[in-house]
């Protein structure tokens, strides 16, 4: 549910952001926006799959594993930005803004998917599932 919650807005945002930045900064802006949004899309989806695998493992290592996945995501994004900083077709502002928007949209979708996937422990209980 969380994967679908992040996947759908992320996929919709790719062409929308490219179109917005095409109007804002032309072809170069559109290509840069698409590169930024696609970078974040791939890294966040792979990270979400990694987090899912970590959570399926032992509970004692879940937090540490999630931290490693998150740190790995940051390292990959920074490495891609560093690799692309020297290319002449990249418009840095379009890349960065679309990456930020894509991140926010996918995180909101992921949280919405998480909320939809939750189940009550004691259905119908008004005290949050705590039995007295």
OpenMM code with the backbone's topology and positions (N, CA, C; nanometers):
from openmm import Vec3, app, unit

residues = "UNK UNK UNK UNK UNK UNK UNK UNK UNK UNK UNK UNK UNK UNK UNK UNK UNK UNK UNK UNK UNK UNK UNK UNK UNK UNK UNK UNK UNK UNK UNK UNK UNK UNK UNK UNK UNK UNK UNK UNK UNK UNK UNK UNK UNK UNK UNK UNK UNK UNK UNK UNK UNK UNK UNK UNK UNK UNK UNK UNK UNK UNK UNK UNK UNK UNK UNK UNK UNK UNK UNK UNK UNK UNK UNK UNK UNK UNK UNK UNK UNK UNK UNK UNK UNK UNK UNK UNK UNK UNK UNK UNK UNK UNK UNK UNK UNK UNK UNK UNK UNK UNK UNK UNK UNK UNK UNK UNK UNK UNK UNK UNK UNK UNK UNK UNK UNK UNK UNK UNK UNK UNK UNK UNK UNK UNK UNK UNK UNK UNK UNK UNK".split()
positions = [
    Vec3(0.0818, -0.1183, 0.0000),
    Vec3(0.0000, 0.0000, 0.0000),
    Vec3(0.0874, 0.1264, 0.0000),
    Vec3(0.1955, 0.1227, 0.0791),
    Vec3(0.2845, 0.2383, 0.0825),
    Vec3(0.3565, 0.2552, -0.0507),
    Vec3(0.3938, 0.1425, -0.1120),
    Vec3(0.4626, 0.1501, -0.2411),
    Vec3(0.3717, 0.2129, -0.3459),
    Vec3(0.2476, 0.1689, -0.3511),
    Vec3(0.1532, 0.2268, -0.4469),
    Vec3(0.1271, 0.3736, -0.4148),
    Vec3(0.1212, 0.4064, -0.2866),
    Vec3(0.0990, 0.5448, -0.2454),
    Vec3(0.2093, 0.6382, -0.2915),
    Vec3(0.3318, 0.5882, -0.3009),
    Vec3(0.4439, 0.6699, -0.3488),
    Vec3(0.4586, 0.6602, -0.5000),
    Vec3(0.4279, 0.5436, -0.5555),
    Vec3(0.4479, 0.5184, -0.6981),
    Vec3(0.3552, 0.6030, -0.7852),
    Vec3(0.2294, 0.6092, -0.7497),
    Vec3(0.1309, 0.6792, -0.8328),
    Vec3(0.1600, 0.8290, -0.8435),
    Vec3(0.1736, 0.9021, -0.7323),
    Vec3(0.2032, 1.0448, -0.7488),
    Vec3(0.3398, 1.0695, -0.8126),
    Vec3(0.4350, 0.9803, -0.7871),
    Vec3(0.5666, 0.9951, -0.8486),
    Vec3(0.5620, 0.9816, -0.9992),
    Vec3(0.4849, 0.8850, -1.0473),
    Vec3(0.4735, 0.8651, -1.1920),
    Vec3(0.3964, 0.9792, -1.2578),
    Vec3(0.2940, 1.0270, -1.1900),
    Vec3(0.2152, 1.1380, -1.2450),
    Vec3(0.2995, 1.2653, -1.2492),
    Vec3(0.3834, 1.2839, -1.1479),
    Vec3(0.4630, 1.4069, -1.1397),
    Vec3(0.5714, 1.4159, -1.2470),
    Vec3(0.6203, 1.3039, -1.2962),
    Vec3(0.7284, 1.3079, -1.3961),
    Vec3(0.6908, 1.3919, -1.5185),
    Vec3(0.5835, 1.3596, -1.5911),
    Vec3(0.5515, 1.4426, -1.7084),
    Vec3(0.4990, 1.5814, -1.6710),
    Vec3(0.4299, 1.5907, -1.5569),
    Vec3(0.3754, 1.7208, -1.5163),
    Vec3(0.4890, 1.8182, -1.4859),
    Vec3(0.5878, 1.7726, -1.4098),
    Vec3(0.7017, 1.8605, -1.3787),
    Vec3(0.7804, 1.8960, -1.5038),
    Vec3(0.7993, 1.7995, -1.5922),
    Vec3(0.8701, 1.8292, -1.7176),
    Vec3(0.7940, 1.9348, -1.7978),
    Vec3(0.6614, 1.9248, -1.8024),
    Vec3(0.5809, 2.0234, -1.8745),
    Vec3(0.5872, 2.1612, -1.8113),
    Vec3(0.5802, 2.1656, -1.6795),
    Vec3(0.5871, 2.2943, -1.6094),
    Vec3(0.7214, 2.3612, -1.6356),
    Vec3(0.8283, 2.2839, -1.6259),
    Vec3(0.9601, 2.3437, -1.6456),
    Vec3(0.9910, 2.3696, -1.7922),
    Vec3(0.9220, 2.3022, -1.8822),
    Vec3(0.9356, 2.3348, -2.0241),
    Vec3(0.8829, 2.4776, -2.0464),
    Vec3(0.7685, 2.5064, -1.9845),
    Vec3(0.7114, 2.6403, -1.9969),
    Vec3(0.7980, 2.7446, -1.9254),
    Vec3(0.8631, 2.7038, -1.8191),
    Vec3(0.9437, 2.7956, -1.7385),
    Vec3(1.0809, 2.8218, -1.7998),
    Vec3(1.1481, 2.7158, -1.8476),
    Vec3(1.2875, 2.7316, -1.8902),
    Vec3(1.3203, 2.6623, -2.0226),
    Vec3(1.2201, 2.6239, -2.0979),
    Vec3(1.2451, 2.5632, -2.2283),
    Vec3(1.2869, 2.4177, -2.2204),
    Vec3(1.3422, 2.3689, -2.3313),
    Vec3(1.3802, 2.2279, -2.3402),
    Vec3(1.4829, 2.1879, -2.2360),
    Vec3(1.5794, 2.2729, -2.2156),
    Vec3(1.6845, 2.2439, -2.1176),
    Vec3(1.6253, 2.2311, -1.9775),
    Vec3(1.5320, 2.3187, -1.9444),
    Vec3(1.4657, 2.3120, -1.8145),
    Vec3(1.3810, 2.1873, -1.8001),
    Vec3(1.3114, 2.1505, -1.9086),
    Vec3(1.2282, 2.0301, -1.9047),
    Vec3(1.3126, 1.9049, -1.8864),
    Vec3(1.4218, 1.8958, -1.9592),
    Vec3(1.5112, 1.7805, -1.9478),
    Vec3(1.5731, 1.7738, -1.8082),
    Vec3(1.6118, 1.8866, -1.7559),
    Vec3(1.6700, 1.8923, -1.6219),
    Vec3(1.5670, 1.8552, -1.5152),
    Vec3(1.4449, 1.9053, -1.5319),
    Vec3(1.3381, 1.8723, -1.4379),
    Vec3(1.3064, 1.7234, -1.4425),
    Vec3(1.3020, 1.6683, -1.5617),
    Vec3(1.2768, 1.5249, -1.5760),
    Vec3(1.3897, 1.4446, -1.5114),
    Vec3(1.5131, 1.4885, -1.5283),
    Vec3(1.6274, 1.4193, -1.4668),
    Vec3(1.6194, 1.4260, -1.3141),
    Vec3(1.5851, 1.5414, -1.2605),
    Vec3(1.5745, 1.5561, -1.1152),
    Vec3(1.4617, 1.4730, -1.0566),
    Vec3(1.3452, 1.4801, -1.1202),
    Vec3(1.2300, 1.4040, -1.0706),
    Vec3(1.2519, 1.2537, -1.0865),
    Vec3(1.3118, 1.2125, -1.1973),
    Vec3(1.3373, 1.0697, -1.2197),
    Vec3(1.4420, 1.0167, -1.1235),
    Vec3(1.5423, 1.0971, -1.0936),
    Vec3(1.6443, 1.0563, -0.9965),
    Vec3(1.5805, 1.0271, -0.8618),
    Vec3(1.5018, 1.1209, -0.8143),
    Vec3(1.4354, 1.1039, -0.6848),
    Vec3(1.3367, 0.9872, -0.6902),
    Vec3(1.2630, 0.9753, -0.7994),
    Vec3(1.1651, 0.8680, -0.8137),
    Vec3(1.2316, 0.7310, -0.7977),
    Vec3(1.3385, 0.7091, -0.8717),
    Vec3(1.4062, 0.5788, -0.8679),
    Vec3(1.4677, 0.5536, -0.7305),
    Vec3(1.5352, 0.6528, -0.6762),
    Vec3(1.6021, 0.6346, -0.5473),
    Vec3(1.4998, 0.6097, -0.4361),
    Vec3(1.3891, 0.6820, -0.4357),
    Vec3(1.2891, 0.6622, -0.3302),
    Vec3(1.2160, 0.5286, -0.3442),
    Vec3(1.1868, 0.4863, -0.4661),
    Vec3(1.1200, 0.3573, -0.4842),
    Vec3(1.2121, 0.2430, -0.4417),
    Vec3(1.3380, 0.2485, -0.4839),
    Vec3(1.4336, 0.1447, -0.4428),
    Vec3(1.4520, 0.1482, -0.2912),
    Vec3(1.4585, 0.2664, -0.2333),
    Vec3(1.4693, 0.2789, -0.0881),
    Vec3(1.3478, 0.2237, -0.0161),
    Vec3(1.2306, 0.2471, -0.0709),
    Vec3(1.1085, 0.1942, -0.0097),
    Vec3(1.1075, 0.0416, -0.0143),
    Vec3(1.1546, -0.0144, -0.1234),
    Vec3(1.1672, -0.1602, -0.1320),
    Vec3(1.2710, -0.2107, -0.0308),
    Vec3(1.3789, -0.1352, -0.0141),
    Vec3(1.4802, -0.1717, 0.0847),
    Vec3(1.4265, -0.1659, 0.2267),
    Vec3(1.3511, -0.0614, 0.2578),
    Vec3(1.2900, -0.0489, 0.3906),
    Vec3(1.1933, -0.1650, 0.4153),
    Vec3(1.1166, -0.2013, 0.3137),
    Vec3(1.0235, -0.3140, 0.3267),
    Vec3(1.0996, -0.4418, 0.3600),
    Vec3(1.2114, -0.4644, 0.2934),
    Vec3(1.2926, -0.5833, 0.3207),
    Vec3(1.3503, -0.5786, 0.4622),
    Vec3(1.3931, -0.4617, 0.5064),
    Vec3(1.4499, -0.4480, 0.6408),
    Vec3(1.3443, -0.4764, 0.7467),
    Vec3(1.2252, -0.4245, 0.7278),
    Vec3(1.1187, -0.4419, 0.8267),
    Vec3(1.0726, -0.5881, 0.8345),
    Vec3(1.0859, -0.6603, 0.7255),
    Vec3(1.0478, -0.8018, 0.7250),
    Vec3(1.1479, -0.8865, 0.8038),
    Vec3(1.2652, -0.8320, 0.8319),
    Vec3(1.3678, -0.9043, 0.9055),
    Vec3(1.3463, -0.8935, 1.0553),
    Vec3(1.4507, -0.9227, 1.1307),
    Vec3(1.4400, -0.9171, 1.2767),
    Vec3(1.4072, -0.7763, 1.3269),
    Vec3(1.3183, -0.7696, 1.4243),
    Vec3(1.2751, -0.6401, 1.4777),
    Vec3(1.3898, -0.5643, 1.5427),
    Vec3(1.4864, -0.6352, 1.5980),
    Vec3(1.5971, -0.5705, 1.6681),
    Vec3(1.6843, -0.4879, 1.5745),
    Vec3(1.6872, -0.5206, 1.4466),
    Vec3(1.7731, -0.4473, 1.3527),
    Vec3(1.6951, -0.3548, 1.2601),
    Vec3(1.5658, -0.3421, 1.2811),
    Vec3(1.4835, -0.2615, 1.1898),
    Vec3(1.5244, -0.1148, 1.1861),
    Vec3(1.5432, -0.0543, 1.3016),
    Vec3(1.5779, 0.0880, 1.3036),
    Vec3(1.7159, 0.1128, 1.2433),
    Vec3(1.8121, 0.0286, 1.2768),
    Vec3(1.9453, 0.0443, 1.2208),
    Vec3(1.9425, 0.0220, 1.0695),
    Vec3(1.8693, -0.0786, 1.0252),
    Vec3(1.8580, -0.1071, 0.8824),
    Vec3(1.7899, 0.0058, 0.8079),
    Vec3(1.6859, 0.0624, 0.8677),
    Vec3(1.6169, 0.1752, 0.8051),
    Vec3(1.7097, 0.2954, 0.7949),
    Vec3(1.7908, 0.3169, 0.8962),
    Vec3(1.8883, 0.4253, 0.8914),
    Vec3(1.9915, 0.4070, 0.7812),
    Vec3(2.0353, 0.2836, 0.7632),
    Vec3(2.1317, 0.2537, 0.6567),
    Vec3(2.0689, 0.2783, 0.5200),
    Vec3(1.9437, 0.2360, 0.5030),
    Vec3(1.8750, 0.2578, 0.3750),
    Vec3(1.8597, 0.4074, 0.3486),
    Vec3(1.8188, 0.4831, 0.4489),
    Vec3(1.8019, 0.6271, 0.4332),
    Vec3(1.9340, 0.6949, 0.3990),
    Vec3(2.0413, 0.6587, 0.4713),
    Vec3(2.1725, 0.7147, 0.4428),
    Vec3(2.2173, 0.6772, 0.3018),
    Vec3(2.1885, 0.5551, 0.2614),
    Vec3(2.2209, 0.5117, 0.1259),
    Vec3(2.1483, 0.5939, 0.0209),
    Vec3(2.0217, 0.6250, 0.0452),
    Vec3(1.9458, 0.7091, -0.0469),
    Vec3(2.0106, 0.8467, -0.0607),
    Vec3(2.0488, 0.9056, 0.0506),
    Vec3(2.1120, 1.0375, 0.0468),
    Vec3(2.2444, 1.0327, -0.0293),
    Vec3(2.3224, 0.9301, -0.0050),
    Vec3(2.4518, 0.9168, -0.0730),
    Vec3(2.4321, 0.9018, -0.2236),
    Vec3(2.3353, 0.8211, -0.2642),
    Vec3(2.3102, 0.8006, -0.4075),
    Vec3(2.2648, 0.9306, -0.4737),
    Vec3(2.1740, 1.0029, -0.4103),
    Vec3(2.1264, 1.1292, -0.4682),
    Vec3(2.2406, 1.2297, -0.4799),
    Vec3(2.3221, 1.2424, -0.3765),
    Vec3(2.4356, 1.3351, -0.3819),
    Vec3(2.5348, 1.2915, -0.4898),
    Vec3(2.5596, 1.1612, -0.5025),
    Vec3(2.6515, 1.1122, -0.6059),
    Vec3(2.5998, 1.1450, -0.7455),
    Vec3(2.4708, 1.1315, -0.7660),
    Vec3(2.4129, 1.1636, -0.8971),
    Vec3(2.4226, 1.3129, -0.9243),
    Vec3(2.3941, 1.3947, -0.8248),
    Vec3(2.4063, 1.5399, -0.8415),
    Vec3(2.5509, 1.5773, -0.8737),
    Vec3(2.6450, 1.5181, -0.8040),
    Vec3(2.7866, 1.5478, -0.8312),
    Vec3(2.8273, 1.5010, -0.9700),
    Vec3(2.7751, 1.3875, -1.0133),
    Vec3(2.8084, 1.3362, -1.1465),
    Vec3(2.7502, 1.4245, -1.2564),
    Vec3(2.6338, 1.4835, -1.2308),
    Vec3(2.5676, 1.5642, -1.3330),
    Vec3(2.6042, 1.7121, -1.3295),
    Vec3(2.6750, 1.7555, -1.2291),
    Vec3(2.6991, 1.9004, -1.2162),
    Vec3(2.7836, 1.9579, -1.3288),
    Vec3(2.8609, 1.8754, -1.3963),
    Vec3(2.9469, 1.9269, -1.5022),
    Vec3(2.8875, 1.9210, -1.6418),
    Vec3(2.7700, 1.8613, -1.6567),
    Vec3(2.7124, 1.8493, -1.7911),
    Vec3(2.6525, 1.9829, -1.8337),
    Vec3(2.6638, 2.0122, -1.9617),
    Vec3(2.6230, 2.1439, -2.0102),
    Vec3(2.4714, 2.1574, -2.0307),
    Vec3(2.3987, 2.0485, -2.0415),
    Vec3(2.2553, 2.0567, -2.0659),
    Vec3(2.1736, 2.0746, -1.9388),
    Vec3(2.2368, 2.0606, -1.8229),
    Vec3(2.1637, 2.0626, -1.6960),
    Vec3(2.1379, 2.2044, -1.6477),
    Vec3(2.0119, 2.2340, -1.6193),
    Vec3(1.9727, 2.3588, -1.5545),
    Vec3(1.9546, 2.3252, -1.4065),
    Vec3(2.0462, 2.3699, -1.3250),
    Vec3(2.0477, 2.3333, -1.1832),
    Vec3(1.9208, 2.3678, -1.1081),
    Vec3(1.8639, 2.4836, -1.1373),
    Vec3(1.7427, 2.5254, -1.0669),
    Vec3(1.6254, 2.4337, -1.1000),
    Vec3(1.6087, 2.3995, -1.2263),
    Vec3(1.4999, 2.3097, -1.2663),
    Vec3(1.5188, 2.1711, -1.2065),
    Vec3(1.6429, 2.1223, -1.2077),
    Vec3(1.6739, 1.9913, -1.1500),
    Vec3(1.6388, 1.9904, -1.0016),
    Vec3(1.6876, 2.0894, -0.9286),
    Vec3(1.6683, 2.0934, -0.7835),
    Vec3(1.5218, 2.1118, -0.7449),
    Vec3(1.4540, 2.2049, -0.8099),
    Vec3(1.3138, 2.2298, -0.7748),
    Vec3(1.2253, 2.1085, -0.8047),
    Vec3(1.2471, 2.0456, -0.9189),
    Vec3(1.1652, 1.9285, -0.9503),
    Vec3(1.1983, 1.8121, -0.8576),
    Vec3(1.3236, 1.7989, -0.8170),
    Vec3(1.3612, 1.6936, -0.7224),
    Vec3(1.2941, 1.7169, -0.5867),
    Vec3(1.2901, 1.8414, -0.5431),
    Vec3(1.2254, 1.8732, -0.4156),
    Vec3(1.0757, 1.8461, -0.4226),
    Vec3(1.0111, 1.8923, -0.5291),
    Vec3(0.8666, 1.8699, -0.5445),
    Vec3(0.8363, 1.7202, -0.5528),
    Vec3(0.9157, 1.6467, -0.6287),
    Vec3(0.8957, 1.5023, -0.6410),
    Vec3(0.9102, 1.4341, -0.5052),
    Vec3(1.0088, 1.4743, -0.4272),
    Vec3(1.0292, 1.4166, -0.2943),
    Vec3(0.9080, 1.4403, -0.2055),
    Vec3(0.8594, 1.5630, -0.2023),
    Vec3(0.7438, 1.5957, -0.1179),
    Vec3(0.6207, 1.5177, -0.1626),
    Vec3(0.5931, 1.5144, -0.2929),
    Vec3(0.4763, 1.4415, -0.3428),
    Vec3(0.4828, 1.2928, -0.3088),
    Vec3(0.5994, 1.2340, -0.3279),
    Vec3(0.6124, 1.0913, -0.3007),
    Vec3(0.6049, 1.0613, -0.1516),
    Vec3(0.6574, 1.1489, -0.0679),
    Vec3(0.6489, 1.1280, 0.0766),
    Vec3(0.5048, 1.1409, 0.1251),
    Vec3(0.4310, 1.2377, 0.0712),
    Vec3(0.2896, 1.2521, 0.1074),
    Vec3(0.2126, 1.1273, 0.0636),
    Vec3(0.2388, 1.0787, -0.0569),
    Vec3(0.1737, 0.9574, -0.1043),
    Vec3(0.2100, 0.8366, -0.0204),
    Vec3(0.3350, 0.8289, 0.0212),
    Vec3(0.3788, 0.7172, 0.1041),
    Vec3(0.3105, 0.7202, 0.2403),
    Vec3(0.2991, 0.8368, 0.2992),
    Vec3(0.2316, 0.8491, 0.4285),
    Vec3(0.0830, 0.8156, 0.4147),
    Vec3(0.0207, 0.8629, 0.3084),
    Vec3(-0.1207, 0.8305, 0.2848),
    Vec3(-0.1378, 0.6797, 0.2663),
    Vec3(-0.0471, 0.6157, 0.1960),
    Vec3(-0.0529, 0.4706, 0.1794),
    Vec3(-0.0346, 0.3983, 0.3113),
    Vec3(0.0537, 0.4482, 0.3957),
    Vec3(0.0754, 0.3892, 0.5272),
    Vec3(-0.0510, 0.3989, 0.6121),
    Vec3(-0.1141, 0.5158, 0.6119),
    Vec3(-0.2355, 0.5362, 0.6910),
    Vec3(-0.3471, 0.4442, 0.6412),
    Vec3(-0.3601, 0.4289, 0.5082),
    Vec3(-0.4631, 0.3397, 0.4537),
    Vec3(-0.4364, 0.1937, 0.4881),
    Vec3(-0.3107, 0.1571, 0.5035),
    Vec3(-0.2749, 0.0169, 0.5269),
    Vec3(-0.2855, -0.0240, 0.6733),
    Vec3(-0.2977, 0.0699, 0.7627),
    Vec3(-0.3047, 0.0358, 0.9059),
    Vec3(-0.4346, -0.0350, 0.9373),
    Vec3(-0.4297, -0.1210, 1.0373),
    Vec3(-0.5480, -0.1944, 1.0820),
    Vec3(-0.5630, -0.1766, 1.2320),
    Vec3(-0.6884, -0.1683, 1.2762),
    Vec3(-0.7136, -0.1594, 1.4192),
    Vec3(-0.6819, -0.2930, 1.4842),
    Vec3(-0.6271, -0.2865, 1.6037),
    Vec3(-0.5983, -0.4102, 1.6767),
    Vec3(-0.7275, -0.4663, 1.7339),
    Vec3(-0.8080, -0.3812, 1.7909),
    Vec3(-0.9384, -0.4197, 1.8449),
    Vec3(-1.0449, -0.3338, 1.7789),
    Vec3(-1.0986, -0.3792, 1.6670),
    Vec3(-1.1972, -0.2974, 1.5939),
    Vec3(-1.3144, -0.2559, 1.6825),
    Vec3(-1.3523, -0.1306, 1.6670),
    Vec3(-1.4666, -0.0795, 1.7423),
    Vec3(-1.4307, -0.0218, 1.8766),
    Vec3(-1.3086, -0.0367, 1.9184),
    Vec3(-1.2667, 0.0154, 2.0472),
    Vec3(-1.2456, 0.1663, 2.0376),
    Vec3(-1.2978, 0.2413, 2.1302),
    Vec3(-1.2839, 0.3867, 2.1291),
    Vec3(-1.1629, 0.4343, 2.2065),
    Vec3(-1.0990, 0.3461, 2.2804),
    Vec3(-0.9863, 0.3881, 2.3632),
    Vec3(-0.8512, 0.3553, 2.2988),
    Vec3(-0.8489, 0.3468, 2.1674),
    Vec3(-0.7234, 0.3240, 2.0969),
    Vec3(-0.6760, 0.1807, 2.0994),
    Vec3(-0.7638, 0.0885, 2.1304),
    Vec3(-0.7266, -0.0527, 2.1286),
    Vec3(-0.6765, -0.1053, 2.2617),
    Vec3(-0.6787, -0.0218, 2.3671),
    Vec3(-0.6326, -0.0659, 2.4983),
    Vec3(-0.7506, -0.1243, 2.5730),
    Vec3(-0.7345, -0.2457, 2.6188),
    Vec3(-0.8418, -0.3107, 2.6963),
    Vec3(-0.8211, -0.2861, 2.8432),
    Vec3(-0.9315, -0.2601, 2.9108),
    Vec3(-0.9197, -0.2375, 3.0550),
    Vec3(-0.9552, -0.3615, 3.1335),
] * unit.nanometer
topology = app.Topology()
chain = topology.addChain("A")
for resn in residues:
    res = topology.addResidue(resn, chain)
    for name in ("N", "CA", "C"):
        topology.addAtom(name, app.Element.getBySymbol(name[0]), res)
